[in-house]
Amino acid sequence: MLRDGLASAAELVLLTQRLSMKYLLHLHSTPNLPVAEKHRRLFTALQHCQAPWRIEGPVPVPEFGTEIFAERSFKPYWPPFLKGRVGYRYRRLLEDWSGHDDYLQVEFRPQALDFAYLLRDVLPALVTAFDAYLAYAVNEEAIYADFSRSRGKNLRTDVVRFYPVGFLSAEWCHRALGLPCAEVKDRIAHLVEQVDLRDKGLLYVSRFAPLTMEETNTMDQALADVLRK
């Protein structure tokens, strides 16, 4: 009886964690296209997604003003459980540094949407439209846990964490891991549910379900063990 009670308590804790978790989707892209063109490509891709990701009609291109970043919030276009924004870096005085990246960030509760659809359809479409070199979806707790070790890192060449879901461009694999995409695919294939070579890189999904922080850390270590230089 005691053993059954302990198992039930553990399952209840895990269920509570899954119901309360928040996720972050983040894409990094070098400023390699005019802002208006990149913006058009991104929102064209979202027009072809299913609800709640679909955004109908034109979305104004953000203006820089006196800032080096121009941002556009998705708040007017998405339901409250999706919080997104896109940022574009001013196209002059650029350096080979992730702090000069264009970015797309979405905060969401995975239990409020079709998580598998996000990974199978939305993420690949966004990677292509935004021309991302790095993309990931992860439990939001990981962002806070990684705050110290991420400071000063150049995400174009440095590894902060191996995320449970990610897109890695061929150039990123070469610069950050010293490996070709095909070898990265071969090394992680036994650890993940899906990994495909696509869009000038590879997209992998460890599981088509959201992971707790403990599971996220376990996957990070497993991927690090086979991919670290």
N, C-alpha and C positions, 0 to 999 in steps of 0.2 A: 504493500500500500504506500509506504513512504517513497519507494522508488518511483511509483506512478505519480505521486504528488509532486515530486521534484521535477519529473519530466514535464508534467503539465505546467508547472510554474515557469520552467525554462522556455517552453513553447509560447506561453503568454507574453513573456518579456520580448521574445523575438517578434511576435505578431505586433506588439505595441511599437517596436522599433520600425517595422516596415510601414505601419500605418502613419507614423509621424514623420518619416524621413522626407527630406528635400533633396533635390538633385540640381546639378548645374551642368549645362551644355555650353561648351566654349570652343570657338574656332579662332585660330590665328592665321592671318594672311599677310604676305608682304604687299606694300602699296604699289602693285605692278600694273594697275589699270587706272584710267581716269575715274574719279569718284562717281560721276554720273553713270558711267557704263557699269561699274561694279554694283552700284545701287540698283540699277535696272535689272541686272542679271539675278540678283538676290531675290527681289520681290516678284520677279517673273516665276522663279522656282516656287516661292510660297503660294502663288496663285494656283499652282497645280497640285498642291497638297490637300489632303482631307482636313476637315475640321478636327480639332480647333486650331491647327497650324495655318490654315488657309487665310490669306489676306487678299481681299478683293480690291480692285481699283488701284489707281496710282498713289504712291506714297512719296511725298515731297523729298527731294534730296536735301540733306541738312547743310547748313551754311557754316563756314568756319568763323566768320567774324574776326576777332582778334586772337582766337585760340588756335593751337596747333592740332586739335582734334575737333571734328564735327560729329555730333551724335544725334541719333534719332531713336526715340523710345517707341516701342510697339504697343504701349498701353492703350491708345485709342482703337487698336485693331484686334486685340486678343482678349479672351476672357480673363477674369481676375487671377486664376490659378496659373497663368502663364505670364511671366514678367521678362520681357526681352528688350535689348537695345543693341544697336550697331554703331560702331565708331570708326571713322576714317581719319587716317593721319594726313596732315598737310603734305603735299607732294614735293616739297623742297627740303633741303638740309637733312636728308635721310641718312641714317647709319645702319650698319648691319647688326641690328639690335632689336630684340623683340619688343622693347618699349616703343618702337616706331612702327609696330604692326597695326594694320586694320584688325578689328575684332568684332565678333558676334557672340553675345552672351545671353543665355536664357536660364532663368530660375523657374523650377516647376516642382510639383508634387507628382511623383510617378504613378501613384494610385489613382490620380484624377484623369489619366489619359491612357491611351493604348501604347504602352511602353515598347512593345515589340514593333509596332508600326513606326515609331520614332526611329528605332535602330535600323530597320530594314529599308525604309523608304525616305523618311525626312532627312536623316543625317547624311546619307550619300548624296541626296539632291543639294543640300546646303554646301557640302564640301566642294562639289563641282561648281556651283554657281558662285561661291565666294572665293574659289581658287585657294582653299586652305592648304597650308603645309603641315598643320597640326590641329587636331580636333579631339575632343574627349567629352565623355559624359561620366559624371562621378557623383557619389554621395557628397553633399555640401560640407559635411564635417571634415572631409579630407582637405578642403581648401584652407580651413582654419588650422588644422593640424600641420599643414605644410608651410605656414606663414614664414617661419624663421628660415627654413632651408630653401625657400624660394626667393628670398631677398637677394638681389644682385645677380640673379641667374639670367642668362640669355637663352630664352627658350628655343631659339633657332639652332642652338648647338649643345645645350645642356639638358640633362634629364632631372626633373624634380621628382616625378613619380611615374610608374607604369600604371596607367588607368585601366579599369575593367572594360571600357569601351573606348576605342580610339581609331583615328586615322593618322597615319604617318606617311609623309611624302617620301619619295625616293631620295630627295636631297637631304631631308631631315635624318633619314636612316643612315646615310653616309656620314653626315657631319656629327651627329650626336652619338651614333652607335658604331660607326666604322664598318657597317655591314650593308650589303645590297638587300633590297626588299625581298627578293626570293629567299635569301637565307633567313631573314627575320621570320618570314612566313613558315619556313620549315622548322625553325626552332620553337615557335609558340603553338604550332598546330595541335599538339597533344594537350594543351592547357586550356584551349578556348573552344566554344561551340562553333564559331565560324570565323574564317579568315580568308580574304580574297584580295588578289592583286587587282587594283583598279585606280583610275584617276591619278596616274603618275605616282602611285604609292600603294599602300595596303590599308584595308579596313578590317578590324577584328572586333569580335564581340565575345567576351568571356562567358556571359550568360544573358539570355533574353529576358531577364528579370532584374529588378533593382537589387543592389547588394547593400548589406549593412556595413558599418565601418569596419568591423572585424573581418568580414569577408573581403572588403576592399583592400585591407592591408595584407591579407593572405595572398590575394591575387598579385598585388604589387611585388611582393617578395618572390613569388613563383616566376613571374616574368623577368624580374631582375636577375634571378639565378641563371637564366638561359640567355640573356641579352647583354649583360654588362660586359664592357671591354675587358 
